[in-house]
Every structure is written in structure tokens, then in C-alpha cells.
Amino acid sequence: MASLRYSIKDLENFTQIKAHTIRIWEQRYGLLEPKRTDTNIRYYSEDDLKKILNINLLYNSGYKISKIALLSEEEIIEEAKSFILVTETDKQSEIDAITMLILDFNGSAIKKALGVELAKTKLDNMYEDIVIPLLNKIGQLWQVNSINIIHERYFSNIFREFLISNIEVLKTKPDPLKSALLFLHDHEEHEFGILIYYYILKSNGYNCHYFGQKVPVKEVAEAFTHIKPQIVVSTFTAKISEKNFKKIETVLLDMSKTSLVIVSGSQLTSSDIKLTRDLTHIKSIDQLKRLVN
């Protein structure tokens, strides 16, 4: 498998550390050593990404950058571990137990553990209390070389199947006067958020039409004309340029003339993205619940 390569802009997008700051850390303190392609284009490796995340964690925790520069790569990882692995939540024991099952690739036990948690609460509550902290922990463990990307992919596919199966078995009777169209645009593949919204809408009696990942927005517009939904939902989690966002926004704004268009996702908080008031931007699951209730 080819090694992942990142530009300095990629590092900035992933870490929220300004490229100017990364260059200073690199040039003044020698904390990173970017490589070059055959055509002399600078790039950074996955190990560089992990390192810059750990450096930033230590820096934000009060370490002087000059002190960090004196640490070896192994020492930076060990120092970072002392900060990121101490987070506790009310569900910490459950999160830790599922983490161990993921490390062991024990799919059947993971599904059973998710089912046990779901029996105690609603799916959207479980997502916020268990799954989001669990995914954050997996990301932290990856950052300090304690877990691999394959573990995250393994769990993500299990949880996606879990979400879809629990959406399918919902017994709520659809209201013929309530319909919703949900999709992920053709630059987006992160499904968890939109599937949770699907669950909430279906729970509230909406007849949901979900078109999946990476759907060309012009084709969604054709489906919109036929379905005439009361609500349209899309999320923006993957990095997207302002130019590409504006193309999608143009179609969504046209839909907003007759439907409530709801958008969410971490990319909409980016300074590069300027939202109009005609799109309803939600930042939490509770906001969607209030809208549909």
C-alpha cells in the first residue's frame, strides 16, 4: 500500500494549526522534516501528522516549544500519552471495554456490546454518549501509535451496519404529509451523522429518502423535484473547498424556496465557508429534534 502523503495545507486542515506556525516549528526548531517528490514538491507523512498533533497537544498543555524540540520522537509520544489517555466520561468503562474488543477484532462481541447499550437508551443518545467518545479515543490512540487505521475502519463498518439495521426496524408509522430527503454530496463519505438524522426523522414520522454517499448534487435536485420533500438534510464533514461548497449551496438554496434545508458538519464552522441565512445550520442532534418536533 502506498504511503499517505500530506501537503502543509492538509496538516493545517487536520490539526487547525496555521501553516505559518508549522513552518516556524519546522525551520526554527527542526521538529519536522518534510520529504520531496521527484518533481520537488514538499510533502509530509502520516508519522509527521501524528507528530504535529502530539506537539500541538503538549504546546497547548503548557510546554514551551523550545522544550518540546529537545525531546526525541519517542519522548514526545510518551508525554502526549500522559495527557490524552486520562479523559474520563460517565461511560468510560463501556468505552474502554469496546476499545479492547476493537483491538481484538471481535466483531460479534462489539455488536453485542452495542446492543446492550442500546437497550438502555435511544440510538441517538447512545451515539453521543458512547460512539463519539469512542471514536475520539480511537483517534487519540492512533496519534500515539497504540492503534491502527484498520481498527477504526473495522469498527466504523460494524457501527454503520448497526445504525442501518436499527433504522430499518423502527416501527413508527410514516405520516403521508411528512417527507425528507437526505444525501451526502459527491465530496462527502462520512455517514454517521446523516444516518443519525435519518433515524431521528423516521422516528418522528417522516417518510425518508436517503441517497447515500458521494451523490452528484444535480442528480439530487432531479429527485427533489419528484419527491417534493418538506425537509432536505446534508452534512459536511470532509474537507471541501469554498468553490465546491458554493456549487452545492446554489442547488440547496434553490431547494430552500419550498423546503426546509438543514445542513451540519465540522466544515461549516470553517472560516472559508460563509453560510447564507436561507440554509438552516444545526450544530447538535438536539437542534434537529427541536426542528422536527
N, C-alpha and C positions, 0 to 999 in steps of 0.2 A: 504494500500500500504506500502511495506517495505521501511524503511528509506534508503536513499542513503548513502553508505559508501565509504570513500576515504582513500587510503594509503598516506604516506608522499610523495611518488613519484608522485601520482596523483596530489597532491597540487602543487608540483614543476612544473609539466607539464601544469596545468591550469593557474598558476599565473606567471610562469617564475622566481619565487623566489627559490633560491637554498635551497635544503633540509637542508643543514648545517645552513643557516640563520634562517629557520623556527624553527629548534631545539633550537637555541640560544634564539629566541624570546619566545619560549615556556618555556625553562628551567630557563633562567635568569630573564625574566620579567613576567612569568606566563600568557602570552597573549592567550595561547591555552591550553585546557585540553583534550587530546585525550582519547578516550574510548578504551576498550579492549574486544575482542571476548571471547567466552568460552574457546578458546584454547590459550588465552593470546596474541593475535595478535593486535597491536595498529591500530586504525582507527579513521578517522575524519568524522564529519557530514557535511551536506550541510550548516548548520549555521557556522561551522568552516571555510568552504571555503569562504563564504561571508565575514566573519570577517577578514580573512587574506588578501583578496582583498582590503578591506577598510583600513586596517592597512598599506598595501603597498602604497596605494594612498596617505595617509597622510604623510607617511615617504618620498615619492618622492616629496611631495609638501613642504618639509622643516621642518616637525615636527620631533623632536627628539624622538627616540623610548622610552626613559625613560618617556617623557611627555605623549605619547600615552598609556603607561602602567598604568597611573593614571586615565585614562578615563574609565567610565562604558561602557558597550556594546552599550547602547542607545546613549551615547555621541559620541562614535566612528561613529555610523551611521549618526548622525546629522552633525558632522564635515565633513564626506565624502560627504553628500548631497550638501554641500556648494561648493564643487569642481566639482562634476560630472554632476550636473544638470544645469550648466551655459554655456555649449558648444553651440555655435550658428553656423548655416550654412546658405547659401543663401536660402535654402528650409525649414528653421526651422518651419515656421508656418504650412506648409503642413505636416511635420513630426509630429508636436505636435497634429495636427487635427486627423491624422490616429492613433496615440497613444491612444487618447481618445476613438476612435471607437473600438480599440482592447480591452481596459479596459471594454467597454460596451458589448463586444461580438457581435458587429453589423456587421455581415459578408457582408450583401448586401451593406451597406454604404462603407465598406472597398473596396469592388470590384469596386464600382462606383468611389471612390476617386482615385484608381489606374488607372482606365480608363481615368479619367480626366487628370492625369499627363502624361499618355502615349500619349494622343492626342497632347501634346506639344513637344514631343521629341521621340527618338528611345528607344526601350526597354532596350538596354544595358546602355544607358545614364541614364535612369530612375533608373536602378538598382544601379548604382554608386552614383547618387545624392540623391535618396530618400530611397531606401531599405537598403543599407549598413548602412547609418547613423541611420536609424530607428531601425535596429537590434542591433546596438551598444547601442542605447538609452534603448531598452528593457533590454539588459544585465545590464546596469547601474542601472535601476530601480529595477531589481531583486536583485542586490547587496545590495541595501539599503531597501529591504523588501517592495517596493512600487508596485511590480507586481509579478505575479506567473509564474512558468514554463508553466502552462496550457495556459496562454495568448500567450507566444511565439509559442507554438505548434499550437495554433489556427491560428495565423497569418501565420505561415510557410506553413500550408496546403493550406490556401487560396492563398498565393502567388505562391505556386507550381502549383496549378490548373491554375492560371492566366498566368504563364510562358508557360505551355504546350499548353493552348488554343491559345495563340498568336504565338507560333511556328507553330501550325497546320494551321493557316490561312495565313501564308506567301505565297505570290503569285510568288516568284522568281522561274523561270524555272530552274530545275536542269540541269547541264552540264553532259552529259553521261561520260565524261572523268575525272570527279572530284567526288571522293567519300571519306567519312570519317567514321571512326569507333570510337564511344565514349562509355566509360564504367567507372563504379566505382568498384574497386576491392572488394574482399569479406570481407574486414575490414572497408569499407567506405560506409556511407549512406547520407552524406551531398550533396544534389543535385543542389543547386542554381548555383554554379559556372559552373558545367558541362552543365546545361541547358542553361545558357547564351552563352557558347561556341557553343552549338548546334544551337542556334538562329543565331549567327554570321556566322557560316559555311553555314547554309542553306540560309541565306541572300546573301551569296557570290556564290551561285550556286552549292554547294556541295550536293550530294545525301548522306544523313546522316543515319547511322545505330547506334541507341542508345540502349544499352543493360541494362541500369538501374543500380540499387544499388546492392552492395554485390554480384558481379558476380565472380565466380572462374576464375582466370586468365588463367588456362589451357583450359577452355571452350572458352574463348575469343580467344585464339590462334587458335582453330579449326575454329571459324567463320572468323578470319583474313585470314586464308589460302583460304577460299572460296570466300570472298569478294574482297581481294587484294586491300585495300584502299590506297589512296595516303597519308592520314593523320590518325594518331591514337592519341586520346586525353584521358587523365585520370587525376584526381585531387586527392590530398592527404591532407585532412583537419582533419580527425580524427587521434588521436594519433596512431602511428604504430611503432613497434619495428624495429630496423635495420635489424634483422634476417628476419622478414616478408617482409620488403621492398625489401631486396635483392632477395627473391624468385620471387617477382613481376617484379623487374628490369631485372632479367635474361630473362624473356619472352619478356619484352618490348625491350630489346637490340636485341633480335633475330628479332623482327618486324622492328627495325630501319635499318636493312640491305637493306630493299626495300621500306620503308615508312618513312615519317617524323613523329617521335613520340614526341608529346608535352605533358609535364607534368607541373602541377602547384599545389599550395596549401601551406598553412602555415607550414605544417610538413616538407616541403623540405628546409626550412630555418633553421631547427634544426641542431645543431652541430653533432647529432648522424647519420644524413643522409649524405652520400657522393655521389653526383651525378657524373656520367661519362659524357663526352662531347658528346657522341653519342645520348643522350636524350636532347631535346630542352626544357629548363626550362624557362617558362614565369612567370612574376610577375604582369602582368596587362592585362586588356582587350585590351588596345591599342596595346600591343605586338602581340596578336593573330591577330588583324585586319591587322597589317603590314605584318605578315607572309602570310595570305591568300589572301591579295590584291597584 
